[in-house]
Amino acid sequence: MSDAGNAVDVAVACYRWLASLKWYASNDTMSVHAAMHLQLHQAPDKQNLSWTNVATAALMLGFNVFLSSWLGLGLSKGIVVSAVRCVVQLTILGMVLNQIFLTQNPVYIFGMASVLGTLSAFEVTYWRSKKRFPHMFVGTLVSIMGSALVVALLGNAYSLDMDPAYTAVKFIPTIGMLFGNCMIGVSIGLGSVMDSLDVHRDRVETMLCYGASRWEVIRPIAVRALRAALMPTVTNMGITGLISIPGVMTGWILGGADVLQAARYQQIILFMISASTASSALLSVMFCAAVLVDRAPRLRLDLLHSSDASSASSKTQGMLSLSSPSMSRLAARRSACRPKSDLYLSRSTSTAASSSCISKSPASPLL
């Protein structure tokens, strides 16, 4: 009966929460939007940009294409494709956001956020990463979506004083910036983990052979990956306001906002970006390391898949080296060495033969 009563209380609380939501834009929200548009249109130096202005700016990319063709960089096609994607994607985004900003319907707002998060995870998994492992897309999606969503809601509610916290005019641009930076951090972190395990596979297998636990193997690799993933964000915070004026502050200033208000808004955004990047990179790095070093524990580089033709041969060699007979021999070797792991440190002082044998393995379990 108590469980049924709790379920009824939860259902009633959910119903009251749904009933209290603002499903359409309030009069105050509409008046704010109207005032903003009126202020922009009445500004004496305000001009409506046309496609001619965009085309004029796009002509500057001609130097990039010329430089790529002259030096044989092979980037001409990529520059053109990226420019076309930029125009198409931003145009569609602007058309969609123009309608979403006029509503407070959480279905549309969180739906848009889900689309942006899914595209970020897809970009990391299938475009930025040269190597992939099973369930990489799901792990990346959970890491990016979970971190950015929590940080965006908390930041809008308590730092930007938005009520409700999912107000479209602030929530969607904010979470979009969080997604972009989380995507960069996750991509760097995942690449660092996969490269470290591939380069140091001999050391990792030796550590596992001598009884190292799963966490002892993963920890130094995760630390190195997190340091690499967070370095761009830390560097960006250090140079902001001293060397460069960030994009958010520039946009607010160009839009006619107060300069000090724009600076404070930029500071809040940078702190939110740092928190979301750290949490998303941590989740994705630990997920990747847990997949590639299983519970046995064994190093499972055979789970890595690559679409790069140049790495196909190395992938084949890795799969051959981890074939069934080889893995059986490795398991037998581990089972023979694990009972003697307590004597690993004392063998160095016993006999010369044992000392020379131990010297072939790393002196420290840390990478």
Backbone torsions as a table, in degrees:
resi	resn	phi	psi	omega
1	MET	NA	-36.5	-179.6
2	SER	-65.0	-39.9	178.7
3	ASP	-64.2	-41.2	178.6
4	ALA	-64.3	-40.4	177.9
5	GLY	-64.3	-39.0	177.0
6	ASN	-64.8	-40.4	178.8
7	ALA	-63.6	-39.5	177.7
8	VAL	-64.7	-41.8	178.7
9	ASP	-62.2	-41.7	178.2
10	VAL	-64.1	-42.4	179.3
11	ALA	-63.1	-41.7	178.6
12	VAL	-64.6	-42.0	179.0
13	ALA	-63.2	-41.7	177.9
14	CYS	-63.6	-39.8	180.0
15	TYR	-64.7	-43.1	179.3
16	ARG	-65.0	-36.4	178.1
17	TRP	-65.8	-43.5	178.8
18	LEU	-65.2	-37.5	-179.7
19	ALA	-68.7	-25.3	-178.4
20	SER	-87.4	-5.7	-178.1
21	LEU	-70.6	149.3	174.3
22	LYS	-92.1	103.3	-174.5
23	TRP	-82.7	-14.5	178.4
24	TYR	-137.0	162.2	-177.5
25	ALA	-65.0	133.6	178.4
26	SER	-78.0	170.1	179.4
27	ASN	-65.0	-35.9	178.8
28	ASP	-64.3	-42.7	179.3
29	THR	-63.7	-43.1	179.2
30	MET	-63.8	-39.3	179.5
31	SER	-66.1	-36.8	177.5
32	VAL	-63.8	-45.0	178.1
33	HIS	-62.9	-41.8	-180.0
34	ALA	-63.5	-40.9	178.8
35	ALA	-64.4	-40.0	179.5
36	MET	-63.8	-47.0	180.0
37	HIS	-64.0	-38.9	179.8
38	LEU	-65.5	-39.7	179.9
39	GLN	-65.5	-39.5	-179.1
40	LEU	-68.8	-41.1	-177.6
41	HIS	-73.2	-26.0	179.7
42	GLN	-86.6	-7.3	179.9
43	ALA	-65.1	134.0	-175.9
44	PRO	-67.3	-30.5	-177.1
45	ASP	-98.0	11.0	-177.1
46	LYS	-85.5	130.7	178.4
47	GLN	-127.5	142.3	175.3
48	ASN	-82.1	117.6	-179.4
49	LEU	-77.3	139.2	-179.8
50	SER	-113.7	177.4	178.1
51	TRP	-66.0	-22.0	176.2
52	THR	-64.9	-40.5	177.0
53	ASN	-64.0	-40.0	178.7
54	VAL	-65.0	-42.6	179.6
55	ALA	-64.5	-36.6	178.2
56	THR	-63.6	-42.8	177.7
57	ALA	-67.1	-33.2	179.9
58	ALA	-67.3	-23.5	178.1
59	LEU	-63.3	-23.9	178.2
60	MET	-65.7	-22.5	177.2
61	LEU	-71.2	-12.2	177.8
62	GLY	-61.0	-32.7	177.1
63	PHE	-65.0	-39.4	178.0
64	ASN	-63.6	-43.3	179.4
65	VAL	-64.7	-42.5	178.3
66	PHE	-62.6	-43.1	-179.7
67	LEU	-64.4	-40.1	179.1
68	SER	-65.8	-39.7	179.4
69	SER	-70.8	-38.0	-177.2
70	TRP	-69.5	-42.8	-178.2
71	LEU	-91.9	-2.9	-179.8
72	GLY	68.2	39.1	-178.8
73	LEU	-75.1	-22.2	-178.8
74	GLY	73.0	25.4	-177.6
75	LEU	-108.7	2.5	-175.6
76	SER	-61.3	-48.1	-179.7
77	LYS	-64.5	-41.1	179.2
78	GLY	-63.2	-37.6	179.3
79	ILE	-65.6	-44.7	-179.5
80	VAL	-65.8	-44.6	180.0
81	VAL	-63.5	-41.7	178.9
82	SER	-64.5	-38.9	178.6
83	ALA	-65.6	-42.2	178.6
84	VAL	-65.2	-42.8	177.3
85	ARG	-60.8	-40.2	-180.0
86	CYS	-60.8	-45.2	-178.5
87	VAL	-66.6	-47.7	-176.7
88	VAL	-66.0	-46.8	-176.3
89	GLN	-65.3	-44.4	-179.3
90	LEU	-68.7	-33.7	177.8
91	THR	-66.1	-46.4	178.2
92	ILE	-63.7	-42.3	179.1
93	LEU	-61.1	-42.4	178.6
94	GLY	-63.4	-39.9	178.9
95	MET	-66.2	-38.9	179.9
96	VAL	-71.1	-46.2	-178.1
97	LEU	-65.6	-29.4	179.0
98	ASN	-61.1	-31.8	177.9
99	GLN	-86.0	-36.9	-177.5
100	ILE	-69.8	-33.2	-179.0
101	PHE	-65.7	-17.7	179.9
102	LEU	-90.2	6.8	-179.3
103	THR	-133.1	157.9	173.3
104	GLN	-114.5	21.2	-179.8
105	ASN	-69.6	115.5	-177.6
106	PRO	-65.8	-22.8	178.6
107	VAL	-64.0	-45.5	178.4
108	TYR	-68.7	-40.5	-175.8
109	ILE	-66.9	-51.5	179.7
110	PHE	-71.8	-26.7	174.0
111	GLY	-64.5	-42.1	177.0
112	MET	-64.8	-40.5	177.9
113	ALA	-64.0	-38.2	178.8
114	SER	-65.5	-38.6	177.8
115	VAL	-63.8	-44.9	179.6
116	LEU	-63.7	-41.5	178.9
117	GLY	-66.3	-39.4	178.4
118	THR	-64.7	-42.1	178.1
119	LEU	-64.7	-35.5	177.6
120	SER	-64.7	-45.1	178.5
121	ALA	-64.8	-37.8	177.9
122	PHE	-65.4	-40.1	179.0
123	GLU	-62.1	-44.3	-179.4
124	VAL	-66.0	-43.1	-172.4
125	THR	-75.2	-45.5	-168.8
126	TYR	-108.3	-8.4	-179.2
127	TRP	-119.9	-44.2	-175.6
128	ARG	-87.5	-30.2	-176.0
129	SER	-90.7	129.2	177.2
130	LYS	-82.8	-19.6	178.6
131	LYS	-123.8	146.0	179.3
132	ARG	-134.8	154.5	177.6
133	PHE	-131.8	166.4	-176.7
134	PRO	-58.3	138.8	177.1
135	HIS	62.5	25.2	-180.0
136	MET	-66.8	-39.5	-179.0
137	PHE	-64.2	-43.0	-179.4
138	VAL	-64.3	-46.1	179.3
139	GLY	-63.2	-39.6	178.3
140	THR	-67.3	-40.5	179.6
141	LEU	-63.3	-45.1	179.6
142	VAL	-64.5	-41.1	-179.2
143	SER	-63.6	-48.5	-176.8
144	ILE	-71.7	-48.9	-177.5
145	MET	-63.9	-47.1	-177.6
146	GLY	-62.7	-46.7	-177.7
147	SER	-67.2	-49.1	-176.7
148	ALA	-66.2	-38.3	-178.1
149	LEU	-66.3	-45.3	-180.0
150	VAL	-64.3	-46.3	-177.8
151	VAL	-66.3	-39.5	-179.5
152	ALA	-65.2	-43.5	179.9
153	LEU	-65.7	-45.6	179.5
154	LEU	-66.3	-40.8	-179.8
155	GLY	-67.0	-42.3	178.9
156	ASN	-67.8	-35.0	-176.4
157	ALA	-75.7	-42.8	-170.3
158	TYR	-109.0	-24.7	179.7
159	SER	-98.0	-42.2	-179.9
160	LEU	-94.9	-3.6	176.7
161	ASP	55.1	45.7	177.7
162	MET	-93.3	135.0	178.7
163	ASP	-135.4	109.0	2.0
164	PRO	-76.8	167.8	-175.9
165	ALA	-67.1	-22.4	-178.2
166	TYR	-96.9	26.8	175.5
167	THR	-57.1	124.7	-167.4
168	ALA	-61.3	-38.5	-173.3
169	VAL	-65.6	-22.8	177.3
170	LYS	-111.2	-34.8	-173.2
171	PHE	-69.1	-46.5	-175.8
172	ILE	-67.9	-47.4	175.6
173	PRO	-60.9	-37.4	-179.4
174	THR	-65.9	-48.9	-178.0
175	ILE	-69.8	-25.7	174.7
176	GLY	-64.7	-41.9	176.3
177	MET	-66.4	-36.6	177.5
178	LEU	-65.1	-41.8	178.6
179	PHE	-60.5	-43.9	-178.7
180	GLY	-62.0	-43.6	-179.9
181	ASN	-74.9	-36.2	174.8
182	CYS	-61.7	-38.2	179.3
183	MET	-61.1	-41.0	179.1
184	ILE	-67.4	-46.1	-179.7
185	GLY	-63.7	-43.0	179.3
186	VAL	-65.0	-41.4	179.6
187	SER	-61.8	-44.4	179.3
188	ILE	-66.2	-43.6	-178.6
189	GLY	-64.0	-45.4	179.3
190	LEU	-64.0	-42.4	178.1
191	GLY	-62.0	-38.1	179.3
192	SER	-66.6	-40.8	179.6
193	VAL	-64.4	-48.0	-177.7
194	MET	-65.8	-39.4	178.5
195	ASP	-68.5	-39.3	-179.7
196	SER	-65.6	-43.1	178.9
197	LEU	-67.1	-33.0	179.8
198	ASP	-73.3	-42.2	-177.4
199	VAL	-72.8	-39.7	-175.8
200	HIS	-103.3	33.0	-177.8
201	ARG	-62.3	-36.8	-179.8
202	ASP	-64.4	-43.2	178.9
203	ARG	-65.9	-40.6	-179.7
204	VAL	-63.8	-45.0	179.6
205	GLU	-65.4	-36.4	177.0
206	THR	-65.5	-41.8	177.4
207	MET	-61.9	-42.9	178.3
208	LEU	-65.7	-35.7	179.9
209	CYS	-63.8	-36.2	-178.2
210	TYR	-92.9	19.9	170.1
211	GLY	92.3	14.5	177.4
212	ALA	-67.0	141.6	179.4
213	SER	-78.6	171.1	180.0
214	ARG	-62.2	-42.8	-178.7
215	TRP	-68.6	-35.8	178.2
216	GLU	-63.7	-31.5	178.1
217	VAL	-79.5	-40.3	-173.2
218	ILE	-76.4	-36.5	-169.1
219	ARG	-56.4	-53.6	-178.5
220	PRO	-63.6	-31.9	178.3
221	ILE	-69.7	-41.9	178.8
222	ALA	-65.7	-38.7	178.7
223	VAL	-62.2	-44.4	179.5
224	ARG	-64.9	-40.4	-179.3
225	ALA	-67.5	-42.0	179.1
226	LEU	-66.1	-37.1	177.6
227	ARG	-62.9	-41.8	178.5
228	ALA	-68.4	-36.7	-177.9
229	ALA	-71.3	-34.4	-177.1
230	LEU	-88.4	-13.3	-176.4
231	MET	-61.3	-43.1	177.9
232	PRO	-60.8	-39.5	179.8
233	THR	-67.0	-43.2	178.9
234	VAL	-64.1	-42.0	178.9
235	THR	-64.3	-40.1	179.9
236	ASN	-63.5	-41.6	177.8
237	MET	-65.4	-33.8	-178.0
238	GLY	-70.1	-34.2	-176.1
239	ILE	-97.2	-8.5	-178.3
240	THR	-65.7	129.6	-179.3
241	GLY	85.5	-13.1	179.4
242	LEU	-106.1	-45.0	-179.2
243	ILE	-107.6	-39.2	-175.5
244	SER	-132.8	153.7	172.2
245	ILE	-97.8	118.0	-174.6
246	PRO	-65.0	162.5	-173.6
247	GLY	-66.0	-38.8	-178.5
248	VAL	-64.1	-46.1	179.5
249	MET	-64.6	-39.3	177.8
250	THR	-62.6	-42.5	179.2
251	GLY	-63.3	-40.1	178.8
252	TRP	-66.0	-41.2	-180.0
253	ILE	-65.9	-43.8	177.9
254	LEU	-65.2	-27.6	178.1
255	GLY	-80.6	-2.1	176.4
256	GLY	95.1	11.0	-179.0
257	ALA	-79.2	163.7	177.0
258	ASP	-65.1	140.5	-174.4
259	VAL	-66.2	-42.0	-179.9
260	LEU	-67.1	-38.0	176.1
261	GLN	-64.5	-39.2	177.1
262	ALA	-63.8	-38.6	178.9
263	ALA	-65.9	-42.4	178.7
264	ARG	-66.0	-39.6	177.6
265	TYR	-62.2	-40.0	178.8
266	GLN	-65.5	-38.5	177.9
267	GLN	-62.6	-43.1	178.5
268	ILE	-62.6	-43.2	-179.1
269	ILE	-63.9	-41.2	179.9
270	LEU	-63.9	-40.4	178.8
271	PHE	-67.7	-37.6	176.5
272	MET	-66.3	-39.0	177.9
273	ILE	-63.7	-42.4	179.8
274	SER	-62.2	-44.0	-179.0
275	ALA	-66.7	-44.6	-178.7
276	SER	-68.7	-36.9	178.6
277	THR	-65.7	-41.8	-179.9
278	ALA	-64.1	-46.5	-177.7
279	SER	-68.4	-42.2	179.6
280	SER	-67.1	-40.0	178.2
281	ALA	-65.3	-39.5	178.7
282	LEU	-62.3	-47.1	-179.0
283	LEU	-63.1	-45.4	-177.5
284	SER	-69.1	-39.3	179.8
285	VAL	-65.2	-44.9	179.6
286	MET	-66.6	-36.0	177.4
287	PHE	-65.5	-44.9	179.4
288	CYS	-63.3	-45.3	-179.8
289	ALA	-65.4	-36.1	179.4
290	ALA	-69.2	-29.6	177.9
291	VAL	-75.4	-42.4	-175.3
292	LEU	-81.5	-15.8	171.9
293	VAL	-124.8	100.6	-170.5
294	ASP	-78.3	-173.2	-173.7
295	ARG	-74.0	-14.8	-172.6
296	ALA	-54.4	-47.6	-1.9
297	PRO	-93.4	143.7	177.4
298	ARG	-136.6	149.9	175.2
299	LEU	-82.8	120.1	-173.9
300	ARG	-114.1	65.1	175.0
301	LEU	-71.9	-12.5	177.2
302	ASP	-69.6	-12.7	178.2
303	LEU	-81.6	-13.2	179.5
304	LEU	-75.6	135.2	177.2
305	HIS	-125.4	142.2	-177.3
306	SER	-135.6	142.4	175.7
307	SER	-96.5	-2.7	179.7
308	ASP	-77.4	126.6	-177.2
309	ALA	-67.6	-31.1	-178.2
310	SER	-69.9	-23.7	-179.5
311	SER	-99.8	6.5	-179.6
312	ALA	-66.7	-38.1	-179.7
313	SER	-66.9	-41.2	179.1
314	SER	-66.4	-34.7	177.3
315	LYS	-64.8	-41.6	179.2
316	THR	-64.2	-40.9	178.2
317	GLN	-64.5	-38.3	178.1
318	GLY	-64.8	-39.1	178.7
319	MET	-69.2	-36.1	178.5
320	LEU	-68.5	-38.6	-179.5
321	SER	-69.1	-21.7	178.6
322	LEU	-108.4	31.2	178.0
323	SER	-70.1	176.0	-173.5
324	SER	-61.5	-47.2	178.3
325	PRO	-61.4	-39.3	-178.9
326	SER	-66.3	-40.5	179.7
327	MET	-68.6	-32.1	176.5
328	SER	-66.3	-42.0	177.7
329	ARG	-65.7	-37.2	178.5
330	LEU	-65.9	-40.1	178.3
331	ALA	-64.5	-40.9	178.2
332	ALA	-65.5	-37.8	178.8
333	ARG	-65.7	-41.1	179.0
334	ARG	-65.5	-41.4	179.7
335	SER	-65.9	-30.0	178.4
336	ALA	-77.5	-31.9	-176.4
337	CYS	-87.1	-29.2	-173.7
338	ARG	-60.8	-42.5	178.6
339	PRO	-63.6	-22.2	-178.6
340	LYS	-96.3	5.7	-175.5
341	SER	-64.3	-26.0	178.9
342	ASP	-69.2	-22.7	-179.9
343	LEU	-94.5	7.6	-174.5
344	TYR	-61.5	-43.5	-177.5
345	LEU	-76.4	-29.6	-176.9
346	SER	-80.8	-16.9	-178.6
347	ARG	-68.1	-25.1	-176.5
348	SER	-65.8	-16.4	-179.1
349	THR	-111.5	7.6	-175.5
350	SER	-87.5	-73.8	-177.4
351	THR	-129.2	162.3	-179.4
352	ALA	-68.0	-36.3	179.4
353	ALA	-64.5	-42.8	179.1
354	SER	-66.5	-37.3	-179.8
355	SER	-64.9	-41.9	179.1
356	SER	-67.4	-32.0	178.6
357	CYS	-70.3	-42.0	-178.8
358	ILE	-70.5	-29.1	-177.6
359	SER	-65.2	-16.1	177.9
360	LYS	-75.5	-20.1	179.4
361	SER	-99.3	162.2	-178.6
362	PRO	-62.5	142.4	179.1
363	ALA	-71.9	-19.7	-178.1
364	SER	-132.5	141.7	179.3
365	PRO	-71.7	-7.9	179.1
366	LEU	-81.1	142.9	178.3
367	LEU	-75.8	NA	NA
